[in-house]
Amino acid sequence: MADSYTPTYPLGDKGVVSSEAERRALGLTMFAGEVLNFFDDMTIMDGKHKQVTVQSGKTFQWPATSKVKAAYHKAGDEITGQTPQQSQVTISIDDILYSDLFFADVYEALSHFETRGEYAQAAARELAKTKDIHVMSEICKAANSAATIPGYTNGGSVIVSDSFKIDAAGAADVAEKALALFEAFYQAAQVFIEKNVPKPWYAALRPNEYFAMVKAIQSNGFSLANKDFMMSPANLNEGSLPRLAGFDIVVTNLLPTTNRTATGDASGGTPGTHAFTPTHTNHTNAHTKTMGILWNPEAVGSVILKGLQVKSQYQLHRFGDLLVAYYLMGHGVLRPECAIELSLDNLTVA
């Protein structure tokens, strides 16, 4: 007798279940768990900027403090205490960002392969990408912002050079481009030291710029991979860079490169409009010259009202399950002095 075959279904049929309701509950549990795991694995900006979770409210006031002065004391003089300079930064909560999926019963019945994990990964990837892009965009805003408390704190910084790009009006080749980026990192370190920005320091580059620094031979005859010039050399086998000028470098294809306008949000775009990495009104920004960002975690903050959640509902009128993964949070500039943008001058990224 031939072995019987039992197909697997998108919502999961693992374990022992005795009813349709239990099967669907198990499916939701597995789907939600995979979304959460994939989301945590895919977000690269978590742990690299300030985050706070709140219980209620549409905005969050983040305190902004300044440096405190010191003075010499003359015997007999009264010490009255100076009034500290302080301000606050308000971060608004964006609208709910969601990724929705519908599993029709007929597709479950006809399917002979597992798709739940793939869909969970796709939903988590889109939410994670959007969060990271919004945070990176806010770092660029911070780099272009004035001091929070003028006279007591500093504004952001922009390091400008057309040599960050290979072009007739920019770098002549990969070596010149890599050297420009290499020098920019040390210029950024100097800026942070002069502004008393503490470590850790982070940097994010797109693959083109990142790998140019990994493989380029500099004009004076040594490369970033040469152990005689680097305490921790670049790994050409893995294509990875060591810490450079005090910056831990992240390679990502999520660094914005266009003028991001609002899409699919209730505040300024069209609600319910599906898009890849939709932009909320709060995070519109111009990035046509952005080549990289360098920052300390104090540069920007995220306010989380509802962390990543997954909900499910069986829709009898559609004979299928609707699953929605979503979160509710906002992002904003905190300390501009903790952010630097690497920018082109007359050229553009594209």
C-alpha positions in Angstrom: 0.0 0.0 0.0 1.3 3.5 -0.9 2.2 5.8 1.9 -0.5 8.5 2.5 0.5 12.1 2.2 -0.8 14.9 4.3 -0.1 18.4 3.0 1.1 21.3 5.2 -0.8 24.5 5.3 0.2 28.2 5.6 -1.3 28.6 9.1 0.5 25.6 10.5 -0.7 22.2 11.5 2.1 21.2 13.8 1.3 19.6 17.1 -1.9 17.9 18.3 -5.1 19.8 17.8 -8.7 18.7 18.2 -10.6 21.6 16.6 -10.5 24.2 13.9 -10.3 26.9 16.5 -7.2 25.3 18.1 -5.6 24.8 14.7 -6.0 28.5 13.9 -4.8 29.5 17.4 -1.7 27.4 16.9 -1.2 28.9 13.4 -1.4 32.4 14.9 1.1 31.6 17.6 3.6 30.2 15.2 3.1 33.0 12.7 3.4 35.7 15.4 6.5 34.1 16.9 8.2 34.0 13.5 7.4 37.6 12.8 8.8 38.7 16.1 12.0 36.7 15.6 12.6 37.9 12.1 11.9 41.5 13.1 14.5 41.4 15.9 17.1 39.8 13.5 16.5 42.4 10.8 16.5 45.7 12.6 20.1 47.1 12.5 19.4 50.4 14.4 18.1 48.8 17.6 20.7 49.4 20.3 22.3 52.1 18.3 19.9 55.0 19.3 17.8 56.0 22.3 14.5 54.2 22.8 11.7 54.6 25.4 8.4 52.8 25.8 5.4 54.8 26.9 1.9 53.7 28.0 -0.1 56.5 26.5 0.0 59.8 24.7 0.5 61.2 21.2 3.8 62.8 21.9 6.7 62.4 24.3 8.8 65.2 25.7 12.5 64.3 25.9 14.5 66.4 28.3 17.5 68.3 26.7 20.2 69.4 29.1 23.2 71.5 28.6 26.8 71.8 30.0 27.2 73.3 33.4 29.7 76.1 34.2 32.2 76.1 37.0 33.8 79.0 38.9 36.5 79.8 41.5 35.3 80.7 45.0 36.4 83.8 46.9 36.4 83.3 50.7 33.3 84.7 52.3 31.3 84.9 49.1 27.8 83.3 49.0 27.3 80.4 46.6 23.8 80.9 45.1 23.7 78.2 42.5 23.5 78.8 38.8 20.2 78.3 36.9 20.8 75.4 34.5 19.9 75.9 30.8 17.5 73.3 29.7 15.0 72.6 27.0 12.9 69.7 25.7 12.5 67.8 22.4 9.0 66.6 21.5 8.7 63.4 19.5 5.4 62.7 17.9 4.0 59.2 17.6 3.5 58.2 13.9 0.3 56.4 12.7 0.1 52.7 13.0 2.4 51.0 10.5 1.1 47.5 9.5 1.7 44.7 7.1 -1.4 42.6 6.4 -1.8 39.2 4.9 -4.9 37.2 3.9 -4.9 33.4 3.8 -7.9 32.0 1.9 -9.3 28.6 2.9 -9.2 27.4 -0.7 -5.5 28.2 -0.9 -4.8 26.2 2.3 -6.7 23.3 0.9 -4.9 23.3 -2.4 -1.4 24.1 -1.1 1.2 21.3 -0.8 4.1 23.4 0.5 4.9 25.5 3.6 4.5 29.3 3.1 3.8 30.6 6.6 7.5 31.2 7.4 8.1 33.0 4.1 5.2 35.4 4.7 6.2 36.0 8.3 9.7 36.9 7.2 8.3 39.2 4.5 6.1 41.1 6.9 8.8 41.4 9.5 11.3 42.6 6.9 9.1 45.4 5.7 8.3 46.7 9.2 12.0 46.4 10.2 13.2 48.2 7.1 10.8 51.0 7.5 11.8 51.6 11.1 15.5 51.6 10.3 15.1 54.0 7.3 13.1 56.4 9.5 15.8 56.4 12.2 18.5 56.9 9.6 16.6 59.8 8.0 16.3 61.4 11.5 20.1 61.1 11.9 20.5 63.1 8.7 18.0 65.6 10.0 20.1 65.9 13.3 23.3 66.4 11.3 21.6 69.4 9.6 19.9 70.8 12.7 21.0 73.8 14.8 21.9 73.5 18.5 19.1 72.5 20.9 20.3 75.1 23.4 22.3 77.8 21.6 25.4 78.8 23.4 25.4 75.7 25.5 25.2 72.8 23.0 26.3 72.4 19.4 24.5 71.8 16.2 25.0 68.9 13.8 27.8 68.6 11.2 28.0 67.8 7.5 31.2 66.7 5.8 31.0 67.6 2.1 33.0 66.2 -0.8 32.2 65.2 -4.4 35.1 62.8 -4.1 32.8 60.4 -2.2 31.5 59.5 -5.7 33.4 58.3 -8.8 32.5 60.9 -11.5 34.1 63.3 -13.9 33.5 66.0 -11.3 34.3 63.8 -8.4 36.7 61.0 -7.6 38.8 59.6 -10.5 38.7 56.0 -9.3 38.0 53.7 -6.4 41.2 54.5 -4.7 40.5 58.2 -4.6 37.0 57.6 -3.4 38.1 55.3 -0.6 40.8 57.8 0.5 38.2 60.6 0.6 35.9 58.4 2.8 38.9 57.3 4.9 39.9 60.9 5.6 36.2 61.8 6.3 36.1 59.3 9.2 39.1 61.0 10.9 37.6 64.4 10.3 34.3 63.1 11.9 36.3 61.8 14.9 37.9 65.2 15.3 34.5 66.9 15.2 33.1 64.6 17.8 36.1 65.0 20.1 35.9 68.8 19.8 32.1 68.7 20.7 32.8 66.3 23.6 30.6 63.6 22.1 31.2 60.4 24.0 31.5 56.9 22.6 30.2 54.6 21.3 30.3 56.0 17.8 28.6 54.3 14.8 28.7 54.8 11.1 26.5 53.5 8.2 27.6 53.2 4.6 26.0 51.8 1.5 27.6 48.7 0.0 29.3 50.7 -2.8 31.1 53.0 -0.4 31.7 50.3 2.2 33.4 47.8 -0.2 35.4 50.6 -1.8 37.1 51.1 1.5 37.6 47.3 2.0 39.3 46.7 -1.3 40.9 50.0 -2.4 44.7 50.4 -2.5 45.4 54.0 -1.3 47.5 56.3 -3.3 50.5 56.0 -0.9 50.8 52.3 -1.5 49.0 50.6 1.5 45.5 49.4 1.8 43.0 49.2 4.6 43.7 45.5 4.8 47.4 45.9 5.5 48.2 44.6 9.0 51.2 46.9 9.2 49.0 49.9 9.2 45.9 48.6 11.0 45.8 47.1 14.5 42.7 45.1 13.3 42.9 44.7 9.5 40.0 44.6 7.1 38.9 41.0 6.3 39.1 40.6 2.6 37.6 37.1 2.8 34.5 38.3 4.6 34.4 41.7 3.1 34.4 43.4 6.5 35.9 46.6 7.9 37.5 47.0 11.4 36.6 49.9 13.7 37.9 53.0 12.0 38.8 56.2 13.8 36.7 54.9 16.7 33.6 54.2 14.6 31.9 50.8 14.3 30.8 50.6 10.7 27.6 49.1 9.5 27.0 48.2 5.8 23.4 48.6 4.7 21.3 49.2 1.6 18.7 51.0 3.6 20.5 54.4 3.8 18.0 56.8 2.0 19.1 58.1 -1.4 16.1 60.0 -2.6 13.8 62.8 -1.5 11.4 60.9 0.6 7.8 62.1 0.5 4.8 61.0 2.5 3.2 57.8 1.3 0.5 55.8 3.1 0.0 57.6 6.3 -3.0 59.3 7.9 -1.3 62.6 8.6 -0.2 63.6 5.1 -0.3 60.6 2.8 -3.2 58.3 1.7 -4.2 56.0 4.5 -4.2 52.3 3.5 -1.8 52.9 0.6 0.6 49.9 0.5 4.2 50.7 -0.4 7.6 49.3 0.1 9.1 51.2 3.1 6.3 53.8 3.3 7.4 57.3 4.6 5.4 59.0 7.3 4.9 62.8 7.1 7.1 63.1 10.2 10.1 61.7 8.4 10.1 63.3 5.0 13.6 64.5 4.1 15.9 65.1 1.1 18.7 62.5 0.7 19.9 62.9 -2.9 23.4 63.8 -1.7 23.6 61.5 1.4 26.6 59.2 1.2 26.9 58.1 4.8 26.0 58.9 8.4 28.0 58.9 11.6 26.4 59.2 15.1 26.3 58.6 18.8 23.1 56.9 20.2 22.1 60.2 21.8 21.5 61.7 18.3 18.0 60.4 17.8 15.3 58.7 19.8 12.4 56.4 19.3 9.2 56.5 21.3 7.3 53.2 21.3 3.6 53.3 22.2 2.9 49.7 20.9 5.8 47.4 20.1 5.5 44.8 17.3 2.2 42.9 17.7 0.4 40.3 15.5 -3.4 39.8 15.5 -5.6 37.4 13.5 -9.3 37.2 12.6 -11.2 34.6 10.6 -13.5 36.3 8.1 -16.4 34.1 7.3 -17.6 36.4 4.5 -14.3 35.9 2.8 -13.6 32.3 3.8 -10.1 33.0 5.1 -7.8 34.4 7.8 -6.7 38.0 8.0 -3.4 38.4 9.9 -1.9 41.8 10.7 1.6 42.6 12.0 1.9 46.2 13.3 3.5 48.7 15.6 2.9 52.2 16.8 6.0 54.4 17.4 7.7 57.7 16.5 11.2 58.9 15.9 12.9 62.3 16.2 16.1 64.3 16.7 17.5 64.6 20.2 21.0 65.9 20.2 22.2 67.3 16.8 25.8 67.6 17.9 25.9 63.7 18.0 25.2 63.3 14.3 27.3 63.8 11.1 26.3 63.4 7.5 28.7 62.6 4.7 27.3 64.5 1.7 28.1 65.2 -1.9 28.6 68.9 -2.9 27.5 69.5 -6.5 26.8 65.9 -7.5 23.9 63.7 -6.5 23.8 60.0 -5.4 21.9 58.8 -8.6 
